[in-house]
Amino acid sequence: MTKSELRNKYKKLRQKLTLEDIEEKSLAIANKLLKLNIWQYSFYHVFLSIETQKEVNTDYILNILSGKDKHIVISKSNFSDYSMSHFLLTDNTKLKINAYNIPEPIDGIPISPEQLDVVFIPLLGFDITGNRIGYGKGFYDRFLSKCKPETLKIGLSFFEAEPEKFTSTENDIKLDFCITPSKIYQF
């Protein structure tokens, strides 16, 4: 399957999920994350879920991080150059839904990608070698290329890995882990 076909496949699978399915699976993913040895770090980047795209609800992960007194970092997307800027999430952070239904900080304390220890990554699908498929604009590949090499890249998926390896390019950045409701994949 081509990347475009895989994107369509996973978008259709997601659309079949009910709100109850999303909450149940998102909670299961957060509980699986607790089994990983990743909680000794300081800076964790979390995507804020796009509800209309039926993404993994990261509220559970935000609660875990907050309970562990971690620095939580969120992003703002720039659709003119497909880049992201990153901000510390604080009690004073004001969020706004952008034109693409992405919740984003209006402003805040800037954080550089080099400061990040762990990045939780939204995706549509992934394969057994850690390749991932997103929405196709390259936001996360650009962002992850600016992180330290040792930054942990953790995908979150409602669905299991594709058994066939995806075709990837030199710009595609692989995952270190992918968490599904029933399994932890390590690459």
C-alpha positions as CSV (number, residue, x, y, z in Angstrom):
1,M,0.0,0.0,0.0
2,T,1.1,3.5,-0.7
3,K,1.3,6.1,2.1
4,S,-1.8,7.8,0.7
5,E,-3.7,4.5,0.8
6,L,-2.5,3.8,4.3
7,R,-3.6,7.3,5.4
8,N,-7.1,6.7,4.0
9,K,-7.3,3.3,5.6
10,Y,-6.5,4.6,9.1
11,K,-8.6,7.7,8.7
12,K,-11.6,5.4,7.9
13,L,-10.8,3.1,10.8
14,R,-10.7,6.1,13.1
15,Q,-14.0,7.5,11.9
16,K,-15.6,4.2,12.9
17,L,-14.6,4.7,16.6
18,T,-17.2,6.0,19.0
19,L,-16.4,8.6,21.7
20,E,-16.6,5.8,24.2
21,D,-14.0,3.7,22.1
22,I,-11.7,6.7,22.0
23,E,-11.8,7.3,25.7
24,E,-11.4,3.6,26.6
25,K,-8.5,3.1,24.2
26,S,-6.8,6.4,25.2
27,L,-7.0,5.4,28.9
28,A,-5.5,2.0,28.0
29,I,-2.6,3.7,26.1
30,A,-1.9,6.0,29.1
31,N,-1.9,3.0,31.4
32,K,0.6,1.2,29.1
33,L,2.8,4.3,29.1
34,L,3.1,3.9,32.9
35,K,5.0,0.6,32.3
36,L,7.8,2.3,30.3
37,N,11.0,3.4,32.0
38,I,10.6,7.1,30.8
39,W,9.6,9.0,33.9
40,Q,13.0,10.1,35.1
41,Y,13.2,12.9,32.5
42,S,12.1,16.6,32.9
43,F,10.7,17.9,29.6
44,Y,7.8,16.0,27.9
45,H,6.3,17.2,24.6
46,V,2.6,16.3,24.3
47,F,0.3,16.9,21.3
48,L,-3.2,18.3,22.2
49,S,-5.7,16.1,20.5
50,I,-7.7,17.1,17.5
51,E,-11.2,15.8,18.4
52,T,-12.6,16.1,14.9
53,Q,-9.8,13.8,13.7
54,K,-10.6,11.3,16.5
55,E,-7.0,11.4,17.8
56,V,-5.8,9.7,21.0
57,N,-7.1,11.7,23.9
58,T,-3.9,13.0,25.6
59,D,-5.7,14.4,28.6
60,Y,-4.8,11.2,30.5
61,I,-1.1,11.6,29.7
62,L,-1.2,15.3,30.7
63,N,-2.7,14.2,34.1
64,I,0.1,11.7,34.6
65,L,2.8,14.3,33.7
66,S,1.2,16.9,35.9
67,G,1.0,14.4,38.8
68,K,4.7,13.7,38.4
69,D,5.6,17.4,38.4
70,K,7.1,17.2,34.9
71,H,7.6,20.1,32.5
72,I,4.9,19.8,29.8
73,V,5.5,21.3,26.4
74,I,2.9,21.9,23.7
75,S,3.1,23.3,20.2
76,K,1.7,25.8,17.9
77,S,1.7,25.0,14.1
78,N,2.8,27.4,11.4
79,F,1.0,26.3,8.2
80,S,3.0,28.7,5.9
81,D,6.2,26.7,6.4
82,Y,5.0,23.6,8.2
83,S,7.0,24.3,11.3
84,M,6.1,24.2,15.0
85,S,7.0,26.4,17.9
86,H,6.9,25.0,21.4
87,F,5.7,26.4,24.7
88,L,5.7,25.4,28.3
89,L,2.2,24.5,29.4
90,T,1.4,26.4,32.7
91,D,-1.7,27.2,34.6
92,N,-1.7,30.6,32.8
93,T,-1.5,29.1,29.3
94,K,-4.4,30.2,27.1
95,L,-5.5,27.8,24.4
96,K,-7.3,28.5,21.2
97,I,-8.6,26.2,18.5
98,N,-6.9,27.1,15.1
99,A,-8.5,26.9,11.7
100,Y,-7.5,23.2,11.5
101,N,-9.2,22.4,14.8
102,I,-5.9,22.0,16.6
103,P,-5.9,23.3,20.2
104,E,-2.8,25.6,20.5
105,P,-1.3,28.0,23.0
106,I,-1.8,31.7,22.2
107,D,1.6,32.5,23.6
108,G,3.8,31.5,26.5
109,I,7.3,30.5,27.6
110,P,9.2,29.3,24.5
111,I,11.0,26.0,24.7
112,S,13.5,24.8,22.2
113,P,13.3,21.3,20.7
114,E,16.8,20.6,22.1
115,Q,15.4,20.8,25.6
116,L,12.9,18.0,25.1
117,D,13.6,14.6,26.6
118,V,10.4,12.7,25.4
119,V,8.0,13.5,22.6
120,F,4.6,11.9,22.3
121,I,3.7,11.7,18.6
122,P,0.3,11.6,16.9
123,L,0.1,9.3,13.9
124,L,-2.3,7.6,11.7
125,G,-0.4,4.3,11.3
126,F,3.0,2.7,11.9
127,D,4.9,-0.4,10.8
128,I,6.8,-3.1,12.6
129,T,10.1,-1.2,12.2
130,G,9.0,2.1,13.7
131,N,8.2,4.0,10.5
132,R,5.1,6.2,11.0
133,I,2.5,7.8,8.8
134,G,1.0,11.2,9.8
135,Y,-1.2,13.6,7.9
136,G,1.5,14.1,5.3
137,K,2.7,17.7,5.9
138,G,6.0,16.7,7.6
139,F,5.4,18.9,10.7
140,Y,6.8,16.2,13.1
141,D,9.7,15.2,10.9
142,R,10.9,18.8,10.8
143,F,10.4,19.2,14.5
144,L,12.0,15.9,15.5
145,S,15.0,16.6,13.3
146,K,15.8,19.6,15.7
147,C,15.6,17.5,18.9
148,K,18.6,15.8,20.5
149,P,19.4,12.4,19.0
150,E,18.6,10.8,22.4
151,T,15.2,12.4,22.7
152,L,12.7,9.5,23.0
153,K,10.1,9.5,20.2
154,I,6.9,7.7,21.3
155,G,4.0,7.2,18.9
156,L,0.4,6.7,20.2
157,S,-1.9,4.6,18.1
158,F,-5.4,3.1,18.5
159,F,-4.3,0.4,16.0
160,E,-1.6,-2.3,15.8
161,A,1.5,-2.1,13.6
162,E,1.2,-2.7,9.8
163,P,3.1,-6.0,9.2
164,E,4.7,-4.7,6.0
165,K,7.5,-2.1,6.2
166,F,6.5,1.3,4.9
167,T,8.6,3.0,2.2
168,S,10.4,5.8,3.9
169,T,12.7,8.7,2.9
170,E,15.8,10.1,4.5
171,N,13.6,12.9,6.1
172,D,11.3,10.4,7.9
173,I,12.2,10.0,11.5
174,K,11.5,6.7,13.1
175,L,9.8,6.0,16.5
176,D,11.6,4.5,19.5
177,F,8.3,3.2,20.8
178,C,4.7,3.0,19.8
179,I,2.0,2.4,22.3
180,T,-1.4,0.9,21.4
181,P,-4.2,0.0,23.8
182,S,-2.9,-3.6,24.0
183,K,0.8,-3.5,23.2
184,I,4.1,-1.6,23.7
185,Y,6.3,-1.7,20.5
186,Q,10.0,-1.0,20.9
187,F,12.1,-0.3,17.8
